[in-house]
Amino acid sequence: MIDNKPIQPTHIIRFSWIYLLAIVPVIANFSFQHSRQERMPNIEISINYTSFSESPFEPDVWDLKELEPDRSSSDEDQASNDPYMPIILAAANQYKVDPAIIRAIIMAESNYNPKAVSKRGARGLMQLMPRTAKSLGVKDVFNPEQNIHAGVKYFSQLLNKFDGDHSLALAAYNAGSRKVKKYNGVPPYKTTKRYIKKVFRYRKLFEQEMVENG
């Protein structure tokens, strides 16, 4: 026998509450899992970025500043007011190296700060590591004359080692000779590639300035 009694409103309300109590936890759990899945890739990207930003190599002699020092004057002003020019010319003449590229290395390495110290311990105008400075007979690494003469001598040795190739010599100056030999060329490091470009840019600037000044 079919019961034709109408469903009471209170029954509808009761069933609605039961349905809501059953379905809300399911929806909440789905939303949480979906939100968690959306957030996870961002976490992975952040971790990967942190690892990627770290230096991929350990320079065995030289260190390039990750952040360029603040400049109180323009590169052009620095080029035309070089207090170490006599020392640079003497060292360049002694070791048969282009003085413009020596000035460029000094600018790229220390921004002409004779007291510069990198986080890895490279020191002075040409950022000599302590063991390198010692092997080159440097007594006071912060002494401009000693630092420049030692740095030019070392760069001259690198040029001889790599058959006069300035790009390879600069790569070795920045990343180490072993890295250049390992890759049979400029190592695939962004910092080293940027370093070489920076030095060549400064070299061009100094060459122009030296021609203008005779």
GILINQUI-V290222 format. One record per residue. N is the residue number from 1. RES is the residue in one small letter. SS is DSSP state (H for helix, E for strand, C for the rest). Layout:
n=N res=RES ss=SS
n=N res=RES ss=SS
This chain:
n=1 res=m ss=C
n=2 res=i ss=C
n=3 res=d ss=C
n=4 res=n ss=C
n=5 res=k ss=C
n=6 res=p ss=C
n=7 res=i ss=C
n=8 res=q ss=C
n=9 res=p ss=H
n=10 res=t ss=H
n=11 res=h ss=H
n=12 res=i ss=H
n=13 res=i ss=H
n=14 res=r ss=H
n=15 res=f ss=H
n=16 res=s ss=H
n=17 res=w ss=H
n=18 res=i ss=H
n=19 res=y ss=H
n=20 res=l ss=H
n=21 res=l ss=H
n=22 res=a ss=H
n=23 res=i ss=H
n=24 res=v ss=H
n=25 res=p ss=H
n=26 res=v ss=H
n=27 res=i ss=H
n=28 res=a ss=H
n=29 res=n ss=H
n=30 res=f ss=H
n=31 res=s ss=H
n=32 res=f ss=H
n=33 res=q ss=H
n=34 res=h ss=H
n=35 res=s ss=H
n=36 res=r ss=H
n=37 res=q ss=H
n=38 res=e ss=H
n=39 res=r ss=H
n=40 res=m ss=H
n=41 res=p ss=H
n=42 res=n ss=H
n=43 res=i ss=H
n=44 res=e ss=H
n=45 res=i ss=H
n=46 res=s ss=H
n=47 res=i ss=H
n=48 res=n ss=H
n=49 res=y ss=H
n=50 res=t ss=H
n=51 res=s ss=H
n=52 res=f ss=H
n=53 res=s ss=H
n=54 res=e ss=C
n=55 res=s ss=C
n=56 res=p ss=C
n=57 res=f ss=C
n=58 res=e ss=C
n=59 res=p ss=C
n=60 res=d ss=C
n=61 res=v ss=C
n=62 res=w ss=C
n=63 res=d ss=C
n=64 res=l ss=C
n=65 res=k ss=C
n=66 res=e ss=C
n=67 res=l ss=C
n=68 res=e ss=C
n=69 res=p ss=C
n=70 res=d ss=C
n=71 res=r ss=C
n=72 res=s ss=C
n=73 res=s ss=C
n=74 res=s ss=C
n=75 res=d ss=H
n=76 res=e ss=H
n=77 res=d ss=H
n=78 res=q ss=H
n=79 res=a ss=H
n=80 res=s ss=H
n=81 res=n ss=C
n=82 res=d ss=C
n=83 res=p ss=C
n=84 res=y ss=C
n=85 res=m ss=H
n=86 res=p ss=H
n=87 res=i ss=H
n=88 res=i ss=H
n=89 res=l ss=H
n=90 res=a ss=H
n=91 res=a ss=H
n=92 res=a ss=H
n=93 res=n ss=H
n=94 res=q ss=H
n=95 res=y ss=H
n=96 res=k ss=C
n=97 res=v ss=C
n=98 res=d ss=C
n=99 res=p ss=H
n=100 res=a ss=H
n=101 res=i ss=H
n=102 res=i ss=H
n=103 res=r ss=H
n=104 res=a ss=H
n=105 res=i ss=H
n=106 res=i ss=H
n=107 res=m ss=H
n=108 res=a ss=H
n=109 res=e ss=H
n=110 res=s ss=H
n=111 res=n ss=C
n=112 res=y ss=C
n=113 res=n ss=C
n=114 res=p ss=C
n=115 res=k ss=C
n=116 res=a ss=C
n=117 res=v ss=E
n=118 res=s ss=C
n=119 res=k ss=C
n=120 res=r ss=C
n=121 res=g ss=C
n=122 res=a ss=C
n=123 res=r ss=E
n=124 res=g ss=C
n=125 res=l ss=C
n=126 res=m ss=C
n=127 res=q ss=C
n=128 res=l ss=E
n=129 res=m ss=C
n=130 res=p ss=H
n=131 res=r ss=H
n=132 res=t ss=H
n=133 res=a ss=H
n=134 res=k ss=H
n=135 res=s ss=H
n=136 res=l ss=C
n=137 res=g ss=C
n=138 res=v ss=C
n=139 res=k ss=C
n=140 res=d ss=C
n=141 res=v ss=C
n=142 res=f ss=C
n=143 res=n ss=C
n=144 res=p ss=H
n=145 res=e ss=H
n=146 res=q ss=H
n=147 res=n ss=H
n=148 res=i ss=H
n=149 res=h ss=H
n=150 res=a ss=H
n=151 res=g ss=H
n=152 res=v ss=H
n=153 res=k ss=H
n=154 res=y ss=H
n=155 res=f ss=H
n=156 res=s ss=H
n=157 res=q ss=H
n=158 res=l ss=H
n=159 res=l ss=H
n=160 res=n ss=H
n=161 res=k ss=H
n=162 res=f ss=C
n=163 res=d ss=C
n=164 res=g ss=C
n=165 res=d ss=C
n=166 res=h ss=H
n=167 res=s ss=H
n=168 res=l ss=H
n=169 res=a ss=H
n=170 res=l ss=H
n=171 res=a ss=H
n=172 res=a ss=H
n=173 res=y ss=H
n=174 res=n ss=H
n=175 res=a ss=H
n=176 res=g ss=C
n=177 res=s ss=H
n=178 res=r ss=H
n=179 res=k ss=H
n=180 res=v ss=H
n=181 res=k ss=H
n=182 res=k ss=H
n=183 res=y ss=H
n=184 res=n ss=C
n=185 res=g ss=C
n=186 res=v ss=C
n=187 res=p ss=C
n=188 res=p ss=C
n=189 res=y ss=C
n=190 res=k ss=H
n=191 res=t ss=H
n=192 res=t ss=H
n=193 res=k ss=H
n=194 res=r ss=H
n=195 res=y ss=H
n=196 res=i ss=H
n=197 res=k ss=H
n=198 res=k ss=H
n=199 res=v ss=H
n=200 res=f ss=H
n=201 res=r ss=H
n=202 res=y ss=H
n=203 res=r ss=H
n=204 res=k ss=H
n=205 res=l ss=H
n=206 res=f ss=H
n=207 res=e ss=H
n=208 res=q ss=H
n=209 res=e ss=H
n=210 res=m ss=H
n=211 res=v ss=H
n=212 res=e ss=H
n=213 res=n ss=C
n=214 res=g ss=C
